[in-house]
Amino acid sequence: MGVVAEKPIMVLRKSCLGGPIHIRVGANTGLAIRREEVKTIVVEPLIYPLDAPL
């Protein structure tokens, strides 16, 4: 379980006051990770059409 190359990542929730960020990796894996760890993830934006299923 974790963030791996070539898997899509979606931010689900951000906590206030610098707390953890809840992300989804792939289709089913949910993680809450520290903001310091988020800074180490390199992403490439992926744009979905409005009518595409998520």
C-alpha positions in Angstrom: 0.0 0.0 0.0 1.3 3.4 -0.9 2.0 5.8 -3.8 3.6 4.1 -6.8 4.6 5.4 -10.2 2.0 5.5 -13.0 -1.0 5.2 -10.6 -3.6 8.0 -10.6 -3.8 10.1 -7.4 -6.9 12.1 -6.4 -7.0 14.5 -3.4 -10.2 13.7 -1.5 -9.9 16.0 1.6 -7.5 18.5 3.0 -7.5 19.2 6.8 -7.1 22.7 8.1 -4.2 24.0 10.1 -1.6 22.0 8.3 -3.0 18.5 9.1 -2.9 15.5 6.9 -4.3 15.2 3.3 -6.6 12.3 2.4 -5.8 10.9 -1.1 -6.9 8.0 -3.3 -4.3 6.0 -5.1 -5.5 4.0 -8.0 -9.1 2.8 -7.8 -9.4 1.7 -4.2 -6.6 2.7 -1.9 -7.2 5.6 0.4 -4.3 7.2 2.4 -4.0 10.0 4.9 -0.5 11.4 4.5 1.4 14.3 6.2 1.9 17.4 4.2 5.7 16.9 4.4 5.2 13.6 2.6 2.9 15.2 0.0 5.7 17.5 -1.0 7.8 14.5 -2.2 5.2 13.3 -4.6 5.6 14.5 -8.2 2.4 14.5 -10.3 1.4 15.1 -13.8 -2.1 16.7 -14.1 -4.7 14.5 -15.8 -7.8 16.3 -17.2 -11.0 14.3 -17.5 -13.9 15.3 -19.7 -16.9 16.4 -17.7 -19.0 13.5 -18.8 -16.3 10.8 -18.1 -17.0 8.4 -15.2 -14.5 8.6 -12.4 
